[in-house]
Amino acid sequence: MIIALFPNEEKKNSLEIAKNIETFFEQQNISVVIEDDKASILHSKPLSSVDPKKIDFLLSMGGDGTILRLAHRYSHLEAPIVGINLGYLGFMADIPIDDLYPSLQDLIKGAYTIENRLMIAGESLQKKEKFFAVNDLVIHRGKNPNLIELAIYIDGMYFNTFLADGVIFSTPNGSTAYSLAAGGPILTPTVDGIVLTPICPHTISNRPIVLSSEHEIEIQNLSETEYPIEGRADGHDSFFLDTKEIFHVNKHDKKFRLAKLHRHNYFSTLRTKLGWAGKII
């Protein structure tokens, strides 16, 4: 077995913990590699020294943001991601540091499930720029001080024009991120749908809607603005839409692969992270 470690240096003690994890795995006769720019610091084998197809797991050390960075920077790696939570909110990175080594033991024993979660793809039809998102594609007003107008078409049919700060197209995986903060619903990760959530719409009757992932969605920028409006894929890759430009959103042909240990339950994580305090029967 080969495991690749991806520590986030911005998190306290991340590199020290990574070295301890490396020692733990080596004691189990498991090979460990670390991304090249950190391998020399830890005196470890660099990621580039092994065949990417032979890597069994990618261990992300940080929070959900660290997992998104990993998914975009190393999109060519096909091994499932395991999330170790060194941050605060961790819906994907759900292994707490105080349960680290029992969780890694379970990983070695095979006490996990690989979830293949929906990703979405975006493309500027004029510029031919392509993007993907594990969590969300967001189109917003950017530098413009005023609301923007976005016309939405679903399978070629007109749906609505939103006068708003922007819109969010979220996967179920990302429904607990920006979309939730903007008033969108929570979708469990295995739901096959895309959430369209307007950001601060001018008309309060505008509400989020859950669409089938089979729909083809187009967004046209109708705004006569001083600056082009801006888009972001998972908060990483950025793009811009000029007036009248069209952006296309649909289901990505690849899946986001996440290893979920049996000892950690999604609904328990959801309840804990959102601070729900219902009565326990």
C-alpha positions as CSV (number, residue, x, y, z in Angstrom):
1,M,0.0,0.0,0.0
2,I,1.2,3.5,-0.8
3,I,-0.3,6.6,1.0
4,A,0.3,10.2,0.0
5,L,0.3,12.8,2.7
6,F,-0.8,16.4,2.1
7,P,-0.2,18.5,5.2
8,N,-1.4,22.1,5.4
9,E,1.4,24.1,6.8
10,E,-1.0,26.9,7.9
11,K,-2.5,24.5,10.5
12,K,-0.7,24.3,13.8
13,N,1.6,21.3,14.2
14,S,0.6,20.0,10.7
15,L,4.2,19.0,9.7
16,E,4.9,17.4,13.0
17,I,1.7,15.4,12.9
18,A,2.6,14.4,9.3
19,K,5.9,13.0,10.4
20,N,4.3,11.0,13.2
21,I,1.7,9.6,10.7
22,E,4.6,8.7,8.3
23,T,6.3,6.8,11.2
24,F,3.1,5.1,12.1
25,F,2.5,3.8,8.6
26,E,6.1,2.7,8.1
27,Q,5.7,0.6,11.2
28,Q,2.8,-1.1,9.4
29,N,5.1,-1.7,6.3
30,I,3.1,0.9,4.3
31,S,5.0,3.3,2.0
32,V,4.4,7.0,2.4
33,V,5.1,9.9,0.0
34,I,4.6,13.6,0.6
35,E,4.0,16.4,-1.9
36,D,7.3,17.5,-3.3
37,D,7.6,21.0,-1.8
38,K,7.3,19.5,1.7
39,A,9.1,16.2,1.3
40,S,12.5,17.8,1.7
41,I,11.4,19.5,5.0
42,L,10.3,16.2,6.4
43,H,13.1,14.2,4.8
44,S,10.5,12.0,3.1
45,K,10.0,10.4,-0.3
46,P,8.5,13.0,-2.7
47,L,5.2,12.4,-4.4
48,S,6.8,12.5,-7.8
49,S,8.9,9.5,-7.0
50,V,6.0,7.0,-7.4
51,D,3.6,6.0,-10.1
52,P,0.4,8.0,-9.4
53,K,-1.7,5.0,-10.4
54,K,-0.1,3.0,-7.5
55,I,-1.2,5.4,-4.8
56,D,-4.0,3.9,-2.7
57,F,-5.1,6.9,-0.6
58,L,-4.5,10.7,-0.4
59,L,-4.5,11.9,3.2
60,S,-5.5,15.5,3.4
61,M,-4.4,17.2,6.7
62,G,-6.3,20.4,7.4
63,G,-10.0,21.1,6.8
64,D,-12.5,21.0,3.9
65,G,-10.6,23.9,2.2
66,T,-7.4,21.8,2.2
67,I,-9.3,18.9,0.5
68,L,-10.6,21.3,-2.2
69,R,-7.1,22.6,-2.7
70,L,-5.8,19.1,-3.1
71,A,-8.7,18.1,-5.5
72,H,-7.8,21.0,-7.8
73,R,-4.0,21.0,-7.6
74,Y,-3.8,17.2,-8.0
75,S,-6.8,16.5,-10.2
76,H,-4.9,13.9,-12.1
77,L,-4.6,11.7,-9.0
78,E,-7.4,9.2,-8.9
79,A,-7.0,7.7,-5.4
80,P,-9.7,8.4,-2.9
81,I,-9.2,11.2,-0.4
82,V,-9.2,10.7,3.4
83,G,-9.7,13.9,5.4
84,I,-8.0,14.5,8.8
85,N,-9.5,17.5,10.4
86,L,-7.0,20.1,11.8
87,G,-9.4,23.0,11.3
88,Y,-12.9,23.9,12.5
89,L,-15.7,22.9,10.1
90,G,-15.0,19.5,8.6
91,F,-17.8,17.8,6.7
92,M,-15.4,16.0,4.4
93,A,-12.4,16.1,6.7
94,D,-14.2,14.3,9.5
95,I,-11.4,12.4,11.3
96,P,-10.8,14.4,14.5
97,I,-7.2,14.6,15.7
98,D,-8.1,12.9,19.0
99,D,-9.3,9.8,17.0
100,L,-6.5,9.9,14.5
101,Y,-4.6,6.6,15.0
102,P,-7.7,4.4,15.7
103,S,-9.1,5.8,12.5
104,L,-5.9,5.1,10.5
105,Q,-6.0,1.5,11.9
106,D,-9.5,1.2,10.5
107,L,-8.3,2.5,7.2
108,I,-5.6,-0.2,7.1
109,K,-8.2,-2.9,8.1
110,G,-10.5,-1.8,5.3
111,A,-13.3,-0.5,7.5
112,Y,-14.3,2.2,5.1
113,T,-16.5,2.9,2.1
114,I,-15.5,4.8,-1.0
115,E,-18.1,7.3,-1.9
116,N,-18.2,8.6,-5.5
117,R,-19.8,12.0,-5.2
118,L,-21.2,14.3,-7.9
119,M,-19.0,17.0,-9.3
120,I,-20.2,19.8,-11.7
121,A,-18.5,21.2,-14.8
122,G,-18.7,24.8,-16.1
123,E,-17.7,26.2,-19.4
124,S,-17.7,29.7,-21.0
125,L,-19.3,29.1,-24.4
126,Q,-17.5,32.2,-25.9
127,K,-14.0,31.8,-24.3
128,K,-14.1,28.0,-24.2
129,E,-12.7,28.0,-20.7
130,K,-13.5,24.9,-18.7
131,F,-13.8,24.5,-14.9
132,F,-14.9,21.8,-12.4
133,A,-16.2,22.0,-8.9
134,V,-16.4,19.6,-6.0
135,N,-18.4,22.0,-3.9
136,D,-19.8,24.9,-6.0
137,L,-19.5,27.2,-9.0
138,V,-20.3,30.8,-7.9
139,I,-21.1,33.7,-10.3
140,H,-21.2,37.1,-8.5
141,R,-21.0,40.8,-9.1
142,G,-17.3,41.0,-8.4
143,K,-16.0,44.6,-8.4
144,N,-19.4,46.0,-9.4
145,P,-21.2,48.0,-6.7
146,N,-24.7,47.1,-8.0
147,L,-26.8,44.0,-8.3
148,I,-26.4,42.0,-11.5
149,E,-29.0,40.4,-13.8
150,L,-28.5,36.7,-14.6
151,A,-30.9,34.8,-17.0
152,I,-31.1,31.1,-16.3
153,Y,-32.1,28.5,-19.0
154,I,-32.7,24.8,-18.2
155,D,-32.5,22.4,-21.1
156,G,-32.8,25.3,-23.4
157,M,-36.0,26.6,-21.8
158,Y,-36.1,30.0,-20.0
159,F,-36.3,29.5,-16.2
160,N,-35.9,32.9,-14.5
161,T,-33.9,36.1,-14.4
162,F,-32.3,36.8,-11.0
163,L,-31.5,40.3,-9.9
164,A,-29.1,39.6,-7.1
165,D,-25.5,39.6,-5.9
166,G,-25.1,36.4,-7.9
167,V,-26.0,32.7,-7.9
168,I,-24.5,29.5,-6.5
169,F,-24.5,26.2,-8.3
170,S,-23.8,23.6,-5.6
171,T,-23.2,19.9,-5.5
172,P,-24.7,17.9,-2.7
173,N,-21.2,17.7,-1.2
174,G,-21.1,21.6,-1.3
175,S,-24.6,22.1,0.0
176,T,-23.3,22.6,3.5
177,A,-20.9,25.3,2.4
178,Y,-21.6,28.7,0.7
179,S,-25.1,27.6,-0.5
180,L,-26.2,26.8,3.1
181,A,-24.9,30.2,4.3
182,A,-27.0,31.8,1.5
183,G,-30.2,30.0,2.6
184,G,-29.9,26.8,0.5
185,P,-31.0,23.3,1.5
186,I,-28.8,20.6,2.8
187,L,-28.5,17.6,0.5
188,T,-27.0,14.3,1.7
189,P,-23.9,13.6,-0.3
190,T,-25.3,10.7,-2.4
191,V,-28.3,12.7,-3.8
192,D,-28.0,13.2,-7.5
193,G,-28.9,16.8,-7.8
194,I,-27.6,20.4,-8.2
195,V,-28.7,23.2,-6.0
196,L,-29.3,26.6,-7.5
197,T,-29.2,29.3,-4.8
198,P,-29.5,33.0,-5.5
199,I,-27.3,35.3,-3.4
200,C,-29.3,38.1,-1.8
201,P,-31.9,38.3,-4.5
202,H,-33.8,41.6,-4.8
203,T,-37.2,39.7,-4.9
204,I,-37.8,37.8,-1.7
205,S,-40.0,35.3,-3.6
206,N,-36.9,33.9,-5.3
207,R,-35.9,30.7,-3.6
208,P,-33.3,28.0,-4.0
209,I,-34.2,25.1,-6.2
210,V,-32.9,21.5,-6.4
211,L,-32.4,20.4,-10.0
212,S,-31.7,16.9,-11.4
213,S,-28.0,16.6,-12.3
214,E,-29.1,15.5,-15.8
215,H,-30.2,19.0,-16.7
216,E,-28.1,21.3,-18.9
217,I,-28.0,24.8,-17.4
218,E,-27.1,28.0,-19.1
219,I,-26.5,31.4,-17.4
220,Q,-26.4,34.6,-19.5
221,N,-25.1,37.8,-18.0
222,L,-27.6,40.5,-18.9
223,S,-25.9,43.2,-16.7
224,E,-24.6,46.4,-18.2
225,T,-21.8,46.8,-15.7
226,E,-18.6,48.7,-15.5
227,Y,-16.6,45.5,-14.9
228,P,-17.2,41.9,-16.1
229,I,-18.9,39.8,-13.4
230,E,-16.8,37.2,-11.7
231,G,-17.0,33.5,-11.2
232,R,-15.2,31.0,-8.9
233,A,-14.9,27.2,-8.9
234,D,-14.6,26.0,-5.3
235,G,-13.1,29.4,-4.4
236,H,-10.0,28.5,-6.5
237,D,-10.2,28.8,-10.3
238,S,-11.6,32.2,-11.3
239,F,-13.3,33.3,-14.5
240,F,-15.1,36.4,-15.8
241,L,-18.3,36.9,-17.9
242,D,-18.8,39.9,-20.1
243,T,-22.3,41.4,-20.9
244,K,-24.4,38.9,-22.9
245,E,-21.8,36.1,-22.4
246,I,-23.2,32.6,-21.6
247,F,-21.8,30.1,-19.1
248,H,-22.8,26.5,-19.2
249,V,-23.2,24.2,-16.1
250,N,-23.8,20.4,-16.1
251,K,-22.8,17.2,-14.4
252,H,-19.0,16.4,-14.6
253,D,-18.1,13.1,-16.2
254,K,-15.7,12.4,-13.2
255,K,-16.7,11.7,-9.6
256,F,-15.1,13.1,-6.4
257,R,-13.8,10.0,-4.5
258,L,-13.9,10.3,-0.7
259,A,-13.1,7.5,1.7
260,K,-15.5,7.4,4.6
261,L,-14.6,5.4,7.7
262,H,-17.4,3.3,9.2
263,R,-16.5,4.8,12.7
264,H,-17.6,8.3,11.5
265,N,-21.2,8.8,10.6
266,Y,-22.3,11.6,8.3
267,F,-25.4,12.6,10.2
268,S,-23.5,12.7,13.5
269,T,-20.9,14.9,11.9
270,L,-23.7,17.1,10.4
271,R,-25.4,17.5,13.8
272,T,-22.1,18.3,15.6
273,K,-20.8,20.7,13.1
274,L,-24.1,22.7,12.8
275,G,-24.5,22.8,16.6
276,W,-27.9,21.1,16.5
277,A,-29.2,20.4,20.0
278,G,-32.3,18.3,19.6
279,K,-33.6,16.0,22.3
280,I,-31.8,12.6,22.4
281,I,-34.2,9.8,22.7
